[in-house]
C-alpha cells in the first residue's frame, strides 16, 4: 500500500504550474521521469507493519496513543505541529490511513548496508512502540480488526470516496494491509525491457512464496494473500499490472493516461473528480480547467500496479513478513536482479507462471505450477546470494527462511 502517503499537500514549484494542453506534452513528461537509466547498483526498501496493543492485538488503535509513541519521529499527518526527525539510518517514517507504520530507506549500494539500516531502524521503532504498550504486526493484513481509518486528510478522504465503490477492498487496502517493497535501479537503456519483463514474470511466483495474509478481521479468508486480494479487487485501471509487451516507457505512459483520475488539485490539495474521467479525457477537455504538471504528478502517485516505475523500479507485490524475515524476499529480488544473465534466467524460469496473479494470491504455493516454479526460482536466487556480498550468517538465515516457506507450502511454520 506504500504510496498512499505521498504528499497530502502537493508541493508546486513554478514548473508544476505549467498547463498541459496536449497528449503529446503529457507523454513526453511521463516518459522523461519514469525510467532513469544507468548501471544498476542500488537497492532500497519500504517496509510496512500494522500496529497493535501488546496486551490485546484486537483492540482498536488510537491516534492519541500512536502519535506520542512515535516521537520524535511523529509524522505531520498524526500531529500537524510535529517537526519529525529521520530514523537512525536517515530513513523516513510515515503512517498510513489505518495506523500502519512504514520505513522508507535511503538507496544503498549493498544488501548488507540495507540490512544494517533496516535492522537499526526497526529495533528503534520497536522500542518506541513498546514504551507505549504497542507492537508491530507480523502479517500483511490485520488478522484481528476490521478496517478503521485513523487519519483524515484531504488526500485520504479523496481516496476513500473514490475507493468506496469497490466494496470492502478499498477500505481494507487503505487501513488493514502492509507490504514489503523493493526498489531497484531501472538499468541500462538496452536492458530496461528485459528487467521490466522479468520483474513482472517472477511476480506471481514471489507473491505465492511469501504470501502471509490468510486471515482478516477474525476470519479465514480462503486467500493466501488477502492483501493482494484487496488490490486485485480494486479498479484495474489503477492497480492492474502494466503490459510488458513493447517499450516499457510507452506502455507506462499509455497506462497512466488511460487511468481514471482520483482527484483535482485545488490550492495544492486534492478534491474528488468525476467518476471514470481519465487523465487523457481531462487533457481533451472533459473538465472545465485543463490539468497542470502538478495534477499529472499527483495522478501518477495514485497509480498502484504491482511494479511501478518512479525513475527506479518499485516492486509492490510482496506481503509484509514477521520480524527480521523481511530480508528473505528483499534478498531474493536483489540476487535475481544483480546481474543481467540472472535477469534473463529468472525471466525464462518464471514464464510458466507469468500473469498468474489471482492464482498466486488465492492459493499461494498450493498451486502446483507456482510451487514448481518457486523452487526453481528460489534455487537460482539462493545460488546467487553470495554474489550480493551478504555475510554468510545472513545468507544462512535467508536459506532457512526460504526453505521453511517452500517446505510449508508458503506458510510460516
C-alpha positions in Angstrom: 0.0 0.0 0.0 3.0 2.3 0.1 2.5 5.4 -1.9 -0.8 6.3 -0.2 1.1 8.8 1.9 2.8 10.6 -1.0 2.0 14.2 -0.4 -1.4 15.2 1.1 -0.5 18.7 0.1 1.3 18.7 -3.2 4.3 21.0 -3.5 4.0 23.2 -6.6 7.2 24.8 -7.7 6.8 27.1 -10.6 7.3 24.5 -13.3 4.5 22.3 -12.0 2.0 25.2 -12.6 2.5 24.7 -16.4 -0.7 23.8 -18.1 -0.9 20.6 -20.1 -2.5 21.3 -23.5 -1.8 18.1 -25.5 -1.5 14.3 -25.1 2.0 14.5 -26.6 3.1 17.0 -23.9 1.9 14.6 -21.1 3.5 11.7 -22.8 6.8 13.4 -23.0 6.7 14.4 -19.4 5.9 10.9 -18.2 8.4 9.1 -20.3 11.1 11.6 -19.2 10.7 10.9 -15.5 9.6 7.2 -15.3 12.8 5.4 -16.0 16.2 6.8 -15.0 18.8 4.8 -16.9 22.3 3.7 -15.9 24.2 0.7 -14.5 22.1 -1.0 -11.8 23.8 -0.8 -8.4 21.5 0.5 -5.7 18.7 -1.1 -3.7 16.2 0.4 -1.3 13.2 -0.9 0.7 9.9 0.3 2.0 8.6 -1.8 4.9 5.1 -1.6 6.4 3.6 -3.0 9.5 0.2 -2.9 11.2 0.4 -1.7 14.8 -1.3 -3.4 17.8 -1.7 -3.1 21.5 0.7 -5.7 23.0 -1.8 -6.9 25.6 -4.8 -7.1 23.1 -3.9 -7.1 19.4 -7.6 -6.8 18.5 -8.2 -3.6 20.5 -8.6 -0.5 18.2 -5.7 1.8 17.8 -6.0 5.5 18.6 -4.1 8.5 17.2 -3.8 9.9 20.7 -1.7 6.8 21.6 0.2 6.2 18.3 1.3 9.8 17.8 3.1 10.4 21.0 4.6 6.8 20.8 6.4 7.7 17.6 8.0 10.9 18.9 10.4 12.4 17.9 9.6 10.9 14.5 5.8 11.6 14.6 4.7 12.5 11.0 2.7 15.6 10.5 -0.3 13.5 9.4 -0.6 12.4 13.0 0.4 15.8 14.6 0.3 18.9 12.4 2.7 20.7 14.8 5.3 17.9 14.6 8.8 18.5 13.2 9.7 14.9 12.7 13.3 13.7 12.8 14.5 10.9 10.5 15.1 7.4 11.9 18.7 6.5 13.0 19.7 5.4 9.4 18.2 8.5 7.8 15.1 6.7 6.7 11.7 8.5 6.7 8.9 7.2 9.0 5.3 7.6 7.7 1.9 6.4 8.9 -0.8 5.0 6.6 -4.6 5.7 6.9 -5.3 2.8 9.3 -2.3 3.5 11.5 0.2 1.2 9.7 3.8 2.5 10.1 6.3 2.5 7.2 10.0 2.8 7.0 11.3 4.1 3.6 15.1 3.6 3.4 17.7 5.6 1.6 19.1 3.8 -1.5 22.3 1.9 -0.7 24.9 0.0 -2.7 24.8 -3.3 -0.9 22.3 -5.7 0.6 24.5 -5.7 3.8 24.1 -1.9 4.1 20.3 -2.2 3.7 20.1 -4.9 6.3 22.1 -2.8 8.8 20.0 0.3 8.2 16.6 -1.5 8.4 17.7 -3.5 11.5 18.7 -0.4 13.4 15.5 1.4 12.4 13.2 -1.5 13.2 14.8 -2.0 16.6 14.5 1.7 17.3 10.9 1.7 16.2 10.1 -1.4 18.2 11.5 0.1 21.4 9.5 3.3 20.9 6.3 1.4 20.5 7.0 -0.9 23.4 7.2 2.0 25.8 3.6 2.8 24.8 2.4 -0.8 25.1 2.3 -1.2 21.3 4.0 -3.7 18.9 4.4 -4.3 15.2 2.2 -6.8 13.5 3.5 -10.0 11.8 1.1 -10.3 8.9 0.4 -8.5 5.7 -3.2 -7.9 6.7 -4.7 -7.2 10.1 -5.9 -10.6 11.3 -7.9 -9.3 14.2 -9.5 -5.9 13.4 -11.8 -4.7 10.6 -10.7 -1.7 8.6 -10.8 1.6 10.5 -9.4 4.8 9.3 -7.3 6.8 11.8 -6.0 9.6 9.6 -8.3 12.1 7.9 -6.5 14.2 5.4 -7.6 15.7 2.1 -5.7 13.0 0.2 -7.1 10.1 2.2 -10.6 11.5 2.2 -10.4 11.7 -1.6 -9.1 8.2 -1.9 -11.7 6.8 0.5 -14.5 8.5 -1.5 -13.2 7.0 -4.8 -12.4 3.5 -3.5 -15.8 3.1 -1.7 -17.3 2.0 -5.0 -15.1 -1.1 -4.9 -16.9 -2.6 -1.8 -14.7 -3.6 1.1 -11.5 -3.8 -0.9 -10.7 -0.1 -0.8 -11.1 0.2 3.0 -9.1 -3.0 3.5 -6.3 -1.8 1.3 -6.1 1.6 2.9 -6.4 0.6 6.5 -5.5 -3.0 7.1 -2.7 -4.0 4.8 1.1 -4.0 4.9 3.8 -4.8 2.4 7.5 -5.3 1.7 8.6 -3.2 -1.3 11.9 -3.4 -3.0 13.3 -0.5 -5.1 15.8 -1.3 -7.8 17.6 0.8 -10.4 16.0 0.5 -13.8 19.2 -0.4 -15.6 20.9 0.5 -18.8 18.7 1.6 -21.7 19.2 -1.6 -23.7 18.3 -3.8 -20.7 15.3 -2.0 -19.2 12.7 -4.0 -21.2 14.3 -7.3 -20.1 14.4 -6.2 -16.4 10.8 -4.9 -16.6 9.6 -8.2 -18.1 11.5 -10.3 -15.6 10.1 -8.4 -12.6 6.6 -9.0 -13.8 7.1 -12.6 -14.8 8.5 -13.6 -11.4 5.9 -11.5 -9.5 3.3 -14.2 -9.1 6.0 -16.7 -8.0 7.4 -14.4 -5.3 3.9 -13.4 -4.2 3.0 -17.1 -3.7 6.2 -17.9 -2.0 5.9 -15.1 0.5 2.1 -14.9 0.9 1.5 -14.0 4.5 -2.1 -12.8 5.0 -4.7 -15.6 5.2 -6.8 -14.2 7.9 -8.5 -10.8 8.2 -10.7 -9.3 11.0 -11.0 -12.7 12.7 -12.0 -14.6 9.6 -10.0 -17.1 7.4 -10.5 -15.5 4.0 -9.5 -18.5 1.9 -6.8 -16.5 0.2 -3.1 -16.9 0.9 -2.6 -13.2 0.3 -5.6 -11.3 1.4 -3.5 -8.2 1.0 -3.2 -8.8 -2.7 -6.8 -9.9 -2.9 -7.7 -6.3 -1.9 -5.5 -4.8 -4.6 -6.9 -7.2 -7.2 -10.5 -6.2 -6.2 -9.8 -2.5 -6.9 -10.0 -0.5 -10.1 -7.9 -2.4 -12.7 -7.1 0.9 -14.4 -5.2 1.9 -11.3 -3.9 -1.4 -9.8 -3.6 -4.0 -12.6 -0.1 -4.8 -14.0 1.2 -2.6 -16.7 1.5 -4.5 -20.0 5.0 -5.9 -20.6 5.0 -6.0 -24.4 6.9 -3.4 -26.3 8.7 -0.4 -24.8 8.1 -0.1 -21.0 8.1 3.7 -21.1 5.5 3.7 -23.8 3.3 1.1 -22.0 3.5 3.0 -18.7 2.6 6.3 -20.4 -0.4 4.7 -22.0 -1.4 3.1 -18.8 -1.1 6.4 -16.9 -3.1 8.4 -19.4 -5.9 5.8 -19.6 -6.3 5.5 -15.8 -9.1 7.4 -14.2 -8.2 10.4 -12.2 -8.7 10.3 -8.5 -8.7 14.0 -7.7 -8.2 17.5 -9.0 -5.8 19.8 -7.2 -7.2 23.0 -5.8 -4.7 25.2 -3.9 -2.4 22.2 -3.8 -4.9 19.9 -2.2 -6.9 17.1 -4.0 -10.6 17.1 -4.3 -12.7 14.3 -5.7 -13.1 14.0 -9.5 -16.0 12.8 -11.6 -16.0 9.0 -12.0 -14.4 7.4 -15.0 -12.7 10.5 -16.3 -9.2 9.5 -17.4 -6.2 11.8 -17.5 -6.4 11.7 -21.3 -10.0 12.7 -21.1 -9.1 15.7 -18.9 -6.5 16.9 -21.4 -9.1 16.7 -24.1 -11.5 18.9 -22.2 -13.6 16.6 -20.0 -13.2 19.1 -17.1 -13.6 22.9 -17.2 -9.9 23.7 -16.4 -7.0 21.9 -18.1 -4.6 19.9 -16.0 -1.2 21.1 -14.8 2.0 19.3 -14.4 1.2 19.2 -10.6 -2.1 17.5 -11.5 -0.2 14.9 -13.5 2.4 14.3 -10.7 -0.5 13.7 -8.3 -2.2 11.4 -10.8 0.9 9.3 -11.2 1.2 9.0 -7.4 -2.3 7.4 -7.3 -1.5 4.5 -9.6 -0.5 1.3 -7.9 0.4 -1.5 -10.3 2.5 -4.5 -9.0 5.6 -2.9 -10.5 5.7 0.9 -10.7 8.3 3.0 -12.4 9.3 6.0 -10.4 12.7 6.7 -12.0 13.6 3.4 -10.4 11.5 0.3 -10.3 9.3 -0.2 -7.3 8.3 -3.8 -6.6 5.0 -3.7 -4.9 3.7 -7.3 -4.9 5.3 -8.8 -1.7 3.4 -9.4 1.6 4.9 -8.0 4.8 6.8 -10.6 6.8 7.2 -11.2 10.5 10.2 -9.8 12.4 13.5 -10.0 10.6 12.1 -12.1 7.8 11.6 -9.1 5.5 15.2 -9.9 4.5 14.3 -13.1 2.6 12.1 -11.5 -0.1 14.3 -8.5 -0.4 17.4 -10.7 -0.7 15.9 -12.9 -3.4 14.8 -9.9 -5.5 18.2 -8.3 -5.1 20.1 -11.5 -6.0 17.9 -12.2 -9.1 18.4 -8.7 -10.5 22.1 -8.2 -9.5 23.4 -9.2 -12.9 21.9 -9.4 -16.4 22.4 -13.1 -17.1 20.4 -13.9 -14.0 17.7 -11.5 -15.0 17.3 -13.4 -18.3 17.4 -16.7 -16.4 14.6 -15.8 -14.0 12.5 -14.4 -16.8 12.7 -17.7 -18.6 12.2 -19.8 -15.4 9.2 -17.7 -14.5 7.5 -17.8 -17.9 5.1 -20.6 -17.0 3.7 -18.6 -14.0 3.7 -15.2 -15.7 0.4 -13.4 -15.3 -1.0 -15.8 -12.6 -1.6 -13.1 -10.0 -5.0 -14.3 -8.9 -3.9 -17.9 -8.5 -0.9 -16.7 -6.5 -3.0 -14.6 -4.2 -5.6 -17.2 -3.7 -3.7 -20.4 -3.4 -0.1 -19.4 -2.9 2.2 -22.4 -3.2 -0.8 -24.8 -3.0 -0.9 -24.1 -6.7 1.2 -26.8 -8.3 2.6 -24.8 -11.1 3.5 -21.9 -8.8 5.1 -24.3 -6.3 7.3 -25.9 -9.0 8.4 -22.6 -10.4 9.0 -21.2 -7.0 11.5 -24.0 -6.2 13.4 -23.3 -9.4 13.4 -19.5 -8.8 14.5 -19.9 -5.2 17.3 -22.2 -6.2 18.5 -19.7 -8.7 18.3 -16.8 -6.3 20.0 -18.6 -3.4 22.8 -19.7 -5.7 23.4 -16.1 -6.5 23.1 -14.9 -2.9 26.9 -15.0 -2.2 27.4 -12.6 -5.1 25.5 -9.9 -3.2 28.2 -9.7 -0.5 25.7 -10.6 2.2 27.6 -12.1 5.2 27.5 -15.9 5.5 25.4 -15.8 8.7 22.7 -13.7 7.0 22.9 -15.9 3.9 22.2 -18.9 6.1 19.2 -17.1 7.6 17.8 -16.4 4.1 18.3 -20.1 3.1 16.5 -21.2 6.3 13.6 -18.8 5.8 13.1 -19.7 2.1 13.5 -23.4 2.8 10.8 -23.2 5.5 8.4 -21.4 3.2 8.9 -24.0 0.4 8.5 -26.9 2.9 5.4 -25.4 4.4 3.7 -24.6 1.1 4.4 -20.9 1.6 3.0 -20.6 5.1 5.2 -19.9 8.1 5.8 -23.0 10.2 
